[in-house]
Amino acid sequence: MADVGVTIEFELELQTDPLGATLDIAVPSAPSDAARQALLDGVEQTMVGARGNLVFQSVQRVHEAIDGYAASNSYDLNFFSETFSGVDYQRDRTSIHVEWSWAGDLPMFYEFGVSPHTIEGDPLLHFYWEQIDQWIQTASVEWGSETGGIPESRAVRDSLNWLRREVGQA
């Protein structure tokens, strides 16, 4: 009996607008369409369908990493998991496409970090500073001048590296 090959293509990319990822898994060649569909059924279950699937685990790893990052930097980042936009996937005859992301700019600031910088009002900034229990009105703020900015968390990038390793072992 001759060996019959199956080709599986895997592409996982970090997205930055919004912060998240895209995953494409294709089976361009298989011995039959039935074999291809059976393989895609298994991939779909493993990646997005089954309870505790790999994409779910990857997202959970992000949220756990952010919790640890927040604790070690004395940040209140409880909002982060609330910005998660969910998982969307499409399947066609030969492939599966999956996307997941976090909405808004703030998640990206914590993922990649922010250098110290000046925030200028137009004409004034007006905000409540909880630590001193006072409303502030000023023309500019030297953001991160005392802390050195916001360090990068790498939570999303690290979770994608984990996902690549998991898929490579499957």
VOLUM-861250 format. One record per atom (N, C-alpha, C): atom name; residue in three letters; residue number from 1; x, y, z. Coordinates in steps of 0.02 Angstrom, whole numbers, plus 32768, in hexadecimal, padded with zeros to 4 digits. Layout:
N
<r CA ALA NUM <X Y Z>>,
...
This chain:
170
<r N MET 1 <802A 7FC6 8000>>,
<r CA MET 1 <8000 8000 8000>>,
<r C MET 1 <802D 803E 8000>>,
<r N ALA 2 <801D 806D 7FD7>>,
<r CA ALA 2 <8045 80AA 7FD0>>,
<r C ALA 2 <8037 80DB 8009>>,
<r N ASP 3 <806B 80FF 801D>>,
<r CA ASP 3 <8062 8133 804F>>,
<r C ASP 3 <803B 816D 802F>>,
<r N VAL 4 <800A 8185 8053>>,
<r CA VAL 4 <7FE3 81BE 803C>>,
<r C VAL 4 <7FEE 81F6 806D>>,
<r N GLY 5 <8006 822F 8055>>,
<r CA GLY 5 <8016 8266 8080>>,
<r C GLY 5 <7FDC 8295 808C>>,
<r N VAL 6 <7FDF 82B4 80C6>>,
<r CA VAL 6 <7FB0 82E9 80D8>>,
<r C VAL 6 <7FDA 8326 80E9>>,
<r N THR 7 <7FCA 835E 80CC>>,
<r CA THR 7 <7FED 839C 80DA>>,
<r C THR 7 <7FC2 83C7 8109>>,
<r N ILE 8 <7FE2 83DE 813F>>,
<r CA ILE 8 <7FC0 840B 816E>>,
<r C ILE 8 <7FEA 844B 8172>>,
<r N GLU 9 <7FCA 8483 8166>>,
<r CA GLU 9 <7FEC 84C4 816B>>,
<r C GLU 9 <7FD2 84E8 81A9>>,
<r N PHE 10 <7FFF 8504 81D0>>,
<r CA PHE 10 <7FEE 8525 820F>>,
<r C PHE 10 <800E 856A 820F>>,
<r N GLU 11 <7FE6 859D 821C>>,
<r CA GLU 11 <8000 85E2 8221>>,
<r C GLU 11 <7FDE 8605 825B>>,
<r N LEU 12 <8006 861C 828B>>,
<r CA LEU 12 <7FEE 8640 82C5>>,
<r C LEU 12 <8011 8683 82C8>>,
<r N GLU 13 <7FEA 86B9 82C6>>,
<r CA GLU 13 <8006 86FC 82C2>>,
<r C GLU 13 <7FEC 8729 82FA>>,
<r N LEU 14 <8018 8751 8317>>,
<r CA LEU 14 <8005 8785 8346>>,
<r C LEU 14 <7FE6 87BE 831E>>,
<r N GLN 15 <7FAF 87D9 8337>>,
<r CA GLN 15 <7F90 8814 8319>>,
<r C GLN 15 <7F96 884E 834B>>,
<r N THR 16 <7F9D 888A 8332>>,
<r CA THR 16 <7FA5 88C3 8360>>,
<r C THR 16 <7F6C 88F6 835C>>,
<r N ASP 17 <7F3E 88EE 832E>>,
<r CA ASP 17 <7F07 891E 8329>>,
<r C ASP 17 <7EC7 88F9 8316>>,
<r N PRO 18 <7EA3 88DF 8347>>,
<r CA PRO 18 <7EB0 88E1 838F>>,
<r C PRO 18 <7EE2 88AB 83A3>>,
<r N LEU 19 <7EFA 88B0 83E1>>,
<r CA LEU 19 <7F28 887E 83FB>>,
<r C LEU 19 <7F07 883A 83FC>>,
<r N GLY 20 <7F26 8809 83DF>>,
<r CA GLY 20 <7F0A 87C6 83DD>>,
<r C GLY 20 <7F31 8799 83AF>>,
<r N ALA 21 <7F0E 8768 8392>>,
<r CA ALA 21 <7F30 8738 8367>>,
<r C ALA 21 <7F02 871E 8331>>,
<r N THR 22 <7F21 8706 82FB>>,
<r CA THR 22 <7EFD 86E1 82C8>>,
<r C THR 22 <7F20 869F 82BF>>,
<r N LEU 23 <7EF9 866C 82B5>>,
<r CA LEU 23 <7F12 8628 82AC>>,
<r C LEU 23 <7EF1 860B 826E>>,
<r N ASP 24 <7F1B 85F3 8240>>,
<r CA ASP 24 <7F02 85D3 8204>>,
<r C ASP 24 <7F1F 858D 8201>>,
<r N ILE 25 <7EF3 855C 81FA>>,
<r CA ILE 25 <7F09 8516 81F1>>,
<r C ILE 25 <7EE7 84FD 81B2>>,
<r N ALA 26 <7F10 84E6 8183>>,
<r CA ALA 26 <7EF5 84CF 8143>>,
<r C ALA 26 <7F0D 8488 8135>>,
<r N VAL 27 <7EE3 8463 8113>>,
<r CA VAL 27 <7EF4 8420 80FC>>,
<r C VAL 27 <7EEB 8421 80B0>>,
<r N PRO 28 <7F1E 843A 808B>>,
<r CA PRO 28 <7F17 8441 8043>>,
<r C PRO 28 <7F17 83FE 801D>>,
<r N SER 29 <7F36 83CB 803A>>,
<r CA SER 29 <7F36 838B 8018>>,
<r C SER 29 <7F29 8353 8049>>,
<r N ALA 30 <7EFE 8325 8034>>,
<r CA ALA 30 <7EED 82EA 805C>>,
<r C ALA 30 <7ED8 82B4 802C>>,
<r N PRO 31 <7ED9 8275 8041>>,
<r CA PRO 31 <7EC7 823E 8014>>,
<r C PRO 31 <7E7F 8243 7FF9>>,
<r N SER 32 <7E53 8262 8020>>,
<r CA SER 32 <7E0E 826B 800A>>,
<r C SER 32 <7DF0 82A6 8030>>,
<r N ASP 33 <7DB8 82BE 8016>>,
<r CA ASP 33 <7D96 82F4 8039>>,
<r C ASP 33 <7D7D 82DC 807D>>,
<r N ALA 34 <7D67 829D 8081>>,
<r CA ALA 34 <7D50 8282 80C1>>,
<r C ALA 34 <7D88 8281 80F5>>,
<r N ALA 35 <7DC4 826F 80DF>>,
<r CA ALA 35 <7DFE 826F 810C>>,
<r C ALA 35 <7E0E 82B6 8123>>,
<r N ARG 36 <7E0B 82E5 80F4>>,
<r CA ARG 36 <7E18 832B 8105>>,
<r C ARG 36 <7DE5 8344 8138>>,
<r N GLN 37 <7DA5 8335 812D>>,
<r CA GLN 37 <7D71 834C 815B>>,
<r C GLN 37 <7D79 832D 81A0>>,
<r N ALA 38 <7D8C 82ED 81A2>>,
<r CA ALA 38 <7D98 82CC 81E3>>,
<r C ALA 38 <7DD2 82ED 8208>>,
<r N LEU 39 <7E07 82FC 81E4>>,
<r CA LEU 39 <7E40 831E 8202>>,
<r C LEU 39 <7E2D 8364 821B>>,
<r N LEU 40 <7E09 8389 81F2>>,
<r CA LEU 40 <7DF2 83CC 8206>>,
<r C LEU 40 <7DC3 83C9 8242>>,
<r N ASP 41 <7D99 8394 8246>>,
<r CA ASP 41 <7D6D 838B 8280>>,
<r C ASP 41 <7D97 8386 82C0>>,
<r N GLY 42 <7DCC 835E 82BD>>,
<r CA GLY 42 <7DF7 8356 82F7>>,
<r C GLY 42 <7E1C 8396 8309>>,
<r N VAL 43 <7E35 83B9 82D7>>,
<r CA VAL 43 <7E58 83F8 82E2>>,
<r C VAL 43 <7E28 842B 8301>>,
<r N GLU 44 <7DEC 842F 82E6>>,
<r CA GLU 44 <7DBA 845E 8300>>,
<r C GLU 44 <7DAB 8450 834A>>,
<r N GLN 45 <7DA1 8411 835B>>,
<r CA GLN 45 <7D94 8400 83A1>>,
<r C GLN 45 <7DCE 8413 83CE>>,
<r N THR 46 <7E0A 8403 83B9>>,
<r CA THR 46 <7E46 8410 83E1>>,
<r C THR 46 <7E52 845B 83EA>>,
<r N MET 47 <7E49 8480 83B5>>,
<r CA MET 47 <7E5B 84C8 83B7>>,
<r C MET 47 <7E24 84F4 83D4>>,
<r N VAL 48 <7DE4 84E8 83C2>>,
<r CA VAL 48 <7DAF 8515 83D7>>,
<r C VAL 48 <7D6F 84F3 83EF>>,
<r N GLY 49 <7D66 84B3 83E1>>,
<r CA GLY 49 <7D25 8495 83EE>>,
<r C GLY 49 <7D1C 8475 8432>>,
<r N ALA 50 <7D4D 8450 8449>>,
<r CA ALA 50 <7D45 842A 8487>>,
<r C ALA 50 <7D4E 8457 84C4>>,
<r N ARG 51 <7D30 8442 84FA>>,
<r CA ARG 51 <7D3A 8466 853A>>,
<r C ARG 51 <7D85 8465 854A>>,
<r N GLY 52 <7DA0 849E 855F>>,
<r CA GLY 52 <7DE7 84A2 856E>>,
<r C GLY 52 <7E13 849F 8530>>,
<r N ASN 53 <7DF8 84B3 84F6>>,
<r CA ASN 53 <7E1E 84B1 84B7>>,
<r C ASN 53 <7E5D 84DC 84BC>>,
<r N LEU 54 <7E89 84D4 848B>>,
<r CA LEU 54 <7ECA 84F6 848D>>,
<r C LEU 54 <7EC5 8542 8488>>,
<r N VAL 55 <7E97 855C 8461>>,
<r CA VAL 55 <7E90 85A5 845D>>,
<r C VAL 55 <7E77 85BF 84A0>>,
<r N PHE 56 <7E47 859D 84BE>>,
<r CA PHE 56 <7E2F 85B1 8501>>,
<r C PHE 56 <7E69 85B1 8533>>,
<r N GLN 57 <7E91 857C 8532>>,
<r CA GLN 57 <7ECA 8579 8560>>,
<r C GLN 57 <7EFC 85B2 8554>>,
<r N SER 58 <7F06 85C3 8515>>,
<r CA SER 58 <7F33 85F9 8505>>,
<r C SER 58 <7F19 863C 8521>>,
<r N VAL 59 <7ED9 8648 851A>>,
<r CA VAL 59 <7EBB 8685 8535>>,
<r C VAL 59 <7EBF 8685 8581>>,
<r N GLN 60 <7EB2 864C 85A0>>,
<r CA GLN 60 <7EB7 8647 85E9>>,
<r C GLN 60 <7EFE 8657 8600>>,
<r N ARG 61 <7F30 863F 85DA>>,
<r CA ARG 61 <7F76 864D 85EB>>,
<r C ARG 61 <7F84 8698 85E9>>,
<r N VAL 62 <7F66 86BB 85B9>>,
<r CA VAL 62 <7F6E 8704 85B5>>,
<r C VAL 62 <7F53 8724 85F5>>,
<r N HIS 63 <7F16 8712 8607>>,
<r CA HIS 63 <7EF6 8731 8641>>,
<r C HIS 63 <7F1B 8721 8681>>,
<r N GLU 64 <7F34 86E4 8688>>,
<r CA GLU 64 <7F5B 86D2 86C3>>,
<r C GLU 64 <7F9D 86F8 86C5>>,
<r N ALA 65 <7FBD 86FF 868B>>,
<r CA ALA 65 <7FFC 8725 8688>>,
<r C ALA 65 <7FF1 876E 8699>>,
<r N ILE 66 <7FBA 878B 8681>>,
<r CA ILE 66 <7FAA 87D1 8691>>,
<r C ILE 66 <7F9D 87D9 86DB>>,
<r N ASP 67 <7F7B 87A9 86FA>>,
<r CA ASP 67 <7F6F 87AC 8742>>,
<r C ASP 67 <7FB2 87AD 8768>>,
<r N GLY 68 <7FE0 8782 8755>>,
<r CA GLY 68 <8022 8780 8774>>,
<r C GLY 68 <804A 87C0 8768>>,
<r N TYR 69 <8047 87D8 872A>>,
<r CA TYR 69 <8068 8816 8717>>,
<r C TYR 69 <804D 8851 8740>>,
<r N ALA 70 <800A 8854 8746>>,
<r CA ALA 70 <7FEB 888A 876D>>,
<r C ALA 70 <8001 8887 87B6>>,
<r N ALA 71 <8002 884C 87D2>>,
<r CA ALA 71 <8015 8845 8819>>,
<r C ALA 71 <805E 8859 8823>>,
<r N SER 72 <808A 8845 87F6>>,
<r CA SER 72 <80D1 8854 87FF>>,
<r C SER 72 <80E1 889E 87F2>>,
<r N ASN 73 <80B6 88C1 87CE>>,
<r CA ASN 73 <80C1 8909 87C0>>,
<r C ASN 73 <8091 8937 87E6>>,
<r N SER 74 <8069 891A 8813>>,
<r CA SER 74 <8037 8940 883A>>,
<r C SER 74 <8007 8966 880D>>,
<r N TYR 75 <7FF0 8945 87D8>>,
<r CA TYR 75 <7FBF 8963 87AA>>,
<r C TYR 75 <7F7A 8944 87B8>>,
<r N ASP 76 <7F46 896A 87AB>>,
<r CA ASP 76 <7F02 8950 87AC>>,
<r C ASP 76 <7EEE 8946 8764>>,
<r N LEU 77 <7EF3 8908 874C>>,
<r CA LEU 77 <7EE2 88F9 8707>>,
<r C LEU 77 <7EA5 88CB 8702>>,
<r N ASN 78 <7E77 88D2 8731>>,
<r CA ASN 78 <7E3B 88A8 8730>>,
<r C ASN 78 <7E13 88B0 86F0>>,
<r N PHE 79 <7E1B 88E9 86CF>>,
<r CA PHE 79 <7DF7 88F7 8691>>,
<r C PHE 79 <7E0E 88C9 8658>>,
<r N PHE 80 <7E4C 88B1 865B>>,
<r CA PHE 80 <7E6B 8890 8621>>,
<r C PHE 80 <7E40 8857 8607>>,
<r N SER 81 <7E2C 8829 8631>>,
<r CA SER 81 <7E06 87EF 8619>>,
<r C SER 81 <7DC2 8805 85FD>>,
<r N GLU 82 <7DA8 883D 8616>>,
<r CA GLU 82 <7D68 8857 85FD>>,
<r C GLU 82 <7D6E 8872 85B6>>,
<r N THR 83 <7DAA 8882 859F>>,
<r CA THR 83 <7DB3 889B 855B>>,
<r C THR 83 <7DB7 8863 8528>>,
<r N PHE 84 <7DB8 8824 8540>>,
<r CA PHE 84 <7DBC 87EC 8511>>,
<r C PHE 84 <7D7E 87EB 84E5>>,
<r N SER 85 <7D89 87EB 84A3>>,
<r CA SER 85 <7D52 87EF 8473>>,
<r C SER 85 <7D36 87AB 845F>>,
<r N GLY 86 <7D56 8776 8475>>,
<r CA GLY 86 <7D3D 8733 8465>>,
<r C GLY 86 <7D63 8714 842B>>,
<r N VAL 87 <7D4D 86D8 841A>>,
<r CA VAL 87 <7D6C 86B0 83E5>>,
<r C VAL 87 <7D3B 86AB 83AB>>,
<r N ASP 88 <7D53 86B6 836F>>,
<r CA ASP 88 <7D2B 86AE 8333>>,
<r C ASP 88 <7D4F 867D 8305>>,
<r N TYR 89 <7D2A 864E 82EA>>,
<r CA TYR 89 <7D4C 8621 82BA>>,
<r C TYR 89 <7D1D 8610 8281>>,
<r N GLN 90 <7D3D 8604 8248>>,
<r CA GLN 90 <7D19 85EE 820C>>,
<r C GLN 90 <7D3C 85B0 81F2>>,
<r N ARG 91 <7D14 8584 81D6>>,
<r CA ARG 91 <7D2F 8548 81B7>>,
<r C ARG 91 <7D13 8543 8171>>,
<r N ASP 92 <7D40 8532 8143>>,
<r CA ASP 92 <7D29 8523 80FF>>,
<r C ASP 92 <7D3F 84DC 80EE>>,
<r N ARG 93 <7D3D 84CA 80B0>>,
<r CA ARG 93 <7D4A 8485 809B>>,
<r C ARG 93 <7D91 846E 80A9>>,
<r N THR 94 <7DC1 849D 80AB>>,
<r CA THR 94 <7E07 8488 80B3>>,
<r C THR 94 <7E2B 84A8 80EE>>,
<r N SER 95 <7E09 84D4 8114>>,
<r CA SER 95 <7E2F 84F8 8148>>,
<r C SER 95 <7E02 8511 8180>>,
<r N ILE 96 <7E24 8526 81B5>>,
<r CA ILE 96 <7E04 8546 81EF>>,
<r C ILE 96 <7E29 8588 81FC>>,
<r N HIS 97 <7E03 85BD 8206>>,
<r CA HIS 97 <7E1F 85FF 8216>>,
<r C HIS 97 <7E03 8614 825A>>,
<r N VAL 98 <7E2F 8626 8289>>,
<r CA VAL 98 <7E1B 8639 82CD>>,
<r C VAL 98 <7E39 867D 82DD>>,
<r N GLU 99 <7E11 86A8 82FD>>,
<r CA GLU 99 <7E2A 86E9 8315>>,
<r C GLU 99 <7E13 86F4 835C>>,
<r N TRP 100 <7E3E 8713 8384>>,
<r CA TRP 100 <7E2A 8729 83C7>>,
<r C TRP 100 <7E51 8768 83D7>>,
<r N SER 101 <7E32 8794 8401>>,
<r CA SER 101 <7E53 87D4 840E>>,
<r C SER 101 <7E38 87F4 844D>>,
<r N TRP 102 <7E5B 8829 8461>>,
<r CA TRP 102 <7E49 8854 8499>>,
<r C TRP 102 <7E3C 889A 847D>>,
<r N ALA 103 <7E03 88B7 848E>>,
<r CA ALA 103 <7DEF 88F8 8472>>,
<r C ALA 103 <7E11 8932 8494>>,
<r N GLY 104 <7E1B 8968 846E>>,
<r CA GLY 104 <7E35 89A6 8488>>,
<r C GLY 104 <7E81 89AA 8486>>,
<r N ASP 105 <7E9A 89E4 849A>>,
<r CA ASP 105 <7EE2 89F0 8499>>,
<r C ASP 105 <7F06 89D8 84D8>>,
<r N LEU 106 <7EE4 89D8 8511>>,
<r CA LEU 106 <7F07 89C8 8550>>,
<r C LEU 106 <7F27 8982 8550>>,
<r N PRO 107 <7F06 894E 8539>>,
<r CA PRO 107 <7F28 890D 8539>>,
<r C PRO 107 <7F6B 890E 8513>>,
<r N MET 108 <7F6D 8932 84DC>>,
<r CA MET 108 <7FAB 8936 84B5>>,
<r C MET 108 <7FE1 895B 84DB>>,
<r N PHE 109 <7FCF 898F 8500>>,
<r CA PHE 109 <8001 89B3 8528>>,
<r C PHE 109 <8023 8985 855A>>,
<r N TYR 110 <7FFB 895A 857A>>,
<r CA TYR 110 <8018 892C 85AB>>,
<r C TYR 110 <803D 88F2 858A>>,
<r N GLU 111 <8028 88DE 8550>>,
<r CA GLU 111 <804C 88A8 852D>>,
<r C GLU 111 <8092 88BF 8518>>,
<r N PHE 112 <8097 88FA 84FA>>,
<r CA PHE 112 <80D6 8911 84DD>>,
<r C PHE 112 <80FC 8943 850A>>,
<r N GLY 113 <80DB 895C 853E>>,
<r CA GLY 113 <80FB 898D 8569>>,
<r C GLY 113 <80F7 89D3 854C>>,
<r N VAL 114 <8106 8A04 8576>>,
<r CA VAL 114 <8103 8A4A 8562>>,
<r C VAL 114 <813E 8A6E 8581>>,
<r N SER 115 <8163 8A92 8559>>,
<r CA SER 115 <819B 8ABA 8572>>,
<r C SER 115 <8180 8AF7 8597>>,
<r N PRO 116 <81A7 8B14 85C4>>,
<r CA PRO 116 <8191 8B52 85E4>>,
<r C PRO 116 <8181 8B86 85AE>>,
<r N HIS 117 <814C 8BAC 85B7>>,
<r CA HIS 117 <8138 8BDE 8585>>,
<r C HIS 117 <810C 8C13 85A6>>,
<r N THR 118 <8101 8C49 8582>>,
<r CA THR 118 <80D8 8C80 859A>>,
<r C THR 118 <8093 8C7B 857A>>,
<r N ILE 119 <8060 8C81 85A4>>,
<r CA ILE 119 <801B 8C85 858B>>,
<r C ILE 119 <8006 8CCE 8594>>,
<r N GLU 120 <7FF1 8CED 855D>>,
<r CA GLU 120 <7FDE 8D33 855F>>,
<r C GLU 120 <7F92 8D39 8556>>,
<r N GLY 121 <7F75 8D67 857C>>,
<r CA GLY 121 <7F2E 8D74 8577>>,
<r C GLY 121 <7F1E 8DA1 853C>>,
<r N ASP 122 <7EDE 8DA7 852D>>,
<r CA ASP 122 <7EC9 8DD1 84F6>>,
<r C ASP 122 <7E8A 8DF8 850B>>,
<r N PRO 123 <7E8D 8E2B 8532>>,
<r CA PRO 123 <7EC9 8E4D 854C>>,
<r C PRO 123 <7EE3 8E2F 858E>>,
<r N LEU 124 <7EB7 8E0C 85B6>>,
<r CA LEU 124 <7ECC 8DF2 85F7>>,
<r C LEU 124 <7EB9 8DA9 85FE>>,
<r N LEU 125 <7EDF 8D85 8627>>,
<r CA LEU 125 <7ECC 8D42 863C>>,
<r C LEU 125 <7EA6 8D49 867D>>,
<r N HIS 126 <7E72 8D21 8686>>,
<r CA HIS 126 <7E4B 8D22 86C3>>,
<r C HIS 126 <7E3C 8CD9 86D5>>,
<r N PHE 127 <7E57 8CC3 870E>>,
<r CA PHE 127 <7E4D 8C7D 8722>>,
<r C PHE 127 <7E4F 8C76 876E>>,
<r N TYR 128 <7E33 8C3E 8785>>,
<r CA TYR 128 <7E33 8C30 87CD>>,
<r C TYR 128 <7E6F 8C03 87DD>>,
<r N TRP 129 <7E97 8C17 880D>>,
<r CA TRP 129 <7ED1 8BF0 8823>>,
<r C TRP 129 <7EBE 8BCE 8864>>,
<r N GLU 130 <7EAD 8B8F 885F>>,
<r CA GLU 130 <7E92 8B6A 8898>>,
<r C GLU 130 <7EC3 8B65 88D3>>,
<r N GLN 131 <7F03 8B5E 88C5>>,
<r CA GLN 131 <7F35 8B55 88FA>>,
<r C GLN 131 <7F38 8B91 892A>>,
<r N ILE 132 <7F2A 8BCC 8910>>,
<r CA ILE 132 <7F2B 8C07 893C>>,
<r C ILE 132 <7EE4 8C23 8947>>,
<r N ASP 133 <7EB2 8BFF 892D>>,
<r CA ASP 133 <7E6B 8C11 8936>>,
<r C ASP 133 <7E5F 8C5A 8922>>,
<r N GLN 134 <7E73 8C69 88E4>>,
<r CA GLN 134 <7E6E 8CAF 88CD>>,
<r C GLN 134 <7E64 8CB2 8882>>,
<r N TRP 135 <7E3C 8CE3 886C>>,
<r CA TRP 135 <7E36 8CF1 8825>>,
<r C TRP 135 <7E71 8D1C 8810>>,
<r N ILE 136 <7E8D 8D0E 87D6>>,
<r CA ILE 136 <7EC8 8D31 87BD>>,
<r C ILE 136 <7EB4 8D55 877C>>,
<r N GLN 137 <7ECC 8D92 8775>>,
<r CA GLN 137 <7EC4 8DB7 8736>>,
<r C GLN 137 <7F08 8DD4 8725>>,
<r N THR 138 <7F22 8DC2 86EA>>,
<r CA THR 138 <7F66 8DD7 86D8>>,
<r C THR 138 <7F6C 8DDB 868C>>,
<r N ALA 139 <7F9F 8DFC 8675>>,
<r CA ALA 139 <7FAB 8E02 862D>>,
<r C ALA 139 <7FCD 8DC3 8611>>,
<r N SER 140 <7FF5 8DA1 863B>>,
<r CA SER 140 <8018 8D65 8623>>,
<r C SER 140 <802B 8D38 865E>>,
<r N VAL 141 <8038 8CF9 864F>>,
<r CA VAL 141 <804E 8CC9 8681>>,
<r C VAL 141 <8089 8CA3 8664>>,
<r N GLU 142 <80BD 8C9D 868B>>,
<r CA GLU 142 <80F7 8C74 8677>>,
<r C GLU 142 <80E8 8C2C 8689>>,
<r N TRP 143 <80C8 8C07 865C>>,
<r CA TRP 143 <80B2 8BC3 8669>>,
<r C TRP 143 <80EF 8B95 866E>>,
<r N GLY 144 <80F3 8B71 86A5>>,
<r CA GLY 144 <8129 8B41 86AD>>,
<r C GLY 144 <816B 8B60 86C0>>,
<r N SER 145 <816C 8BA0 86D0>>,
<r CA SER 145 <81AC 8BC0 86E0>>,
<r C SER 145 <81CB 8BA4 8720>>,
<r N GLU 146 <81A0 8B8F 874F>>,
<r CA GLU 146 <81BA 8B71 878D>>,
<r C GLU 146 <81C4 8B26 8785>>,
<r N THR 147 <819B 8B06 875E>>,
<r CA THR 147 <819D 8ABD 8759>>,
<r C THR 147 <81C7 8AA4 871F>>,
<r N GLY 148 <81D9 8AD1 86F1>>,
<r CA GLY 148 <81FE 8ABC 86B6>>,
<r C GLY 148 <81D0 8AA1 8680>>,
<r N GLY 149 <8190 8AB3 8683>>,
<r CA GLY 149 <8161 8A9C 8651>>,
<r C GLY 149 <813C 8A5E 8668>>,
<r N ILE 150 <8121 8A39 8638>>,
<r CA ILE 150 <80FE 89FB 8646>>,
<r C ILE 150 <8126 89C2 8627>>,
<r N PRO 151 <813C 8992 864F>>,
<r CA PRO 151 <8162 895A 8631>>,
<r C PRO 151 <8135 892D 8607>>,
<r N GLU 152 <8152 890D 85D4>>,
<r CA GLU 152 <812A 88E0 85AA>>,
<r C GLU 152 <8118 88A2 85D2>>,
<r N SER 153 <80DB 8889 85C7>>,
<r CA SER 153 <80C6 884B 85E8>>,
<r C SER 153 <80D6 880D 85BF>>,
<r N ARG 154 <80D4 8813 857D>>,
<r CA ARG 154 <80DF 87DC 854E>>,
<r C ARG 154 <80AC 87A4 8557>>,
<r N ALA 155 <8074 87B1 8578>>,
<r CA ALA 155 <8043 877D 8587>>,
<r C ALA 155 <8027 875C 8548>>,
<r N VAL 156 <8014 8784 8517>>,
<r CA VAL 156 <7FF7 8768 84DA>>,
<r C VAL 156 <802C 8744 84B1>>,
<r N ARG 157 <8065 8764 84A8>>,
<r CA ARG 157 <809B 8744 8481>>,
<r C ARG 157 <80B2 8703 84A1>>,
<r N ASP 158 <80B8 8702 84E3>>,
<r CA ASP 158 <80CD 86C4 8505>>,
<r C ASP 158 <8098 868E 84FD>>,
<r N SER 159 <8058 86A1 8500>>,
<r CA SER 159 <8023 866E 84F8>>,
<r C SER 159 <8023 8652 84B1>>,
<r N LEU 160 <8033 867B 847F>>,
<r CA LEU 160 <8036 8662 843A>>,
<r C LEU 160 <8072 8633 8432>>,
<r N ASN 161 <80AA 8643 8452>>,
<r CA ASN 161 <80E3 8615 8450>>,
<r C ASN 161 <80D1 85D2 8471>>,
<r N TRP 162 <80AC 85D4 84A8>>,
<r CA TRP 162 <8094 8597 84C9>>,
<r C TRP 162 <8067 8570 8498>>,
<r N LEU 163 <8039 8593 8477>>,
<r CA LEU 163 <800C 8571 8448>>,
<r C LEU 163 <8032 8551 840F>>,
<r N ARG 164 <8064 8573 83F5>>,
<r CA ARG 164 <808E 8555 83BF>>,
<r C ARG 164 <80AE 8514 83D7>>,
<r N ARG 165 <80C9 8515 8414>>,
<r CA ARG 165 <80E8 84D8 842F>>,
<r C ARG 165 <80B5 84A0 8437>>,
<r N GLU 166 <807A 84B1 8451>>,
<r CA GLU 166 <8046 847E 845A>>,
<r C GLU 166 <8031 845F 8418>>,
<r N VAL 167 <8028 8488 83E5>>,
<r CA VAL 167 <8014 846E 83A3>>,
<r C VAL 167 <804D 8444 8386>>,
<r N GLY 168 <808B 8459 8391>>,
<r CA GLY 168 <80C4 8434 8378>>,
<r C GLY 168 <80CB 83EF 8397>>,
<r N GLN 169 <80B0 83E6 83D4>>,
<r CA GLN 169 <80B3 83A5 83F6>>,
<r C GLN 169 <807A 8378 83E3>>,
<r N ALA 170 <8045 8395 83C7>>,
<r CA ALA 170 <8009 836D 83B7>>,
<r C ALA 170 <8014 8342 837A>>,
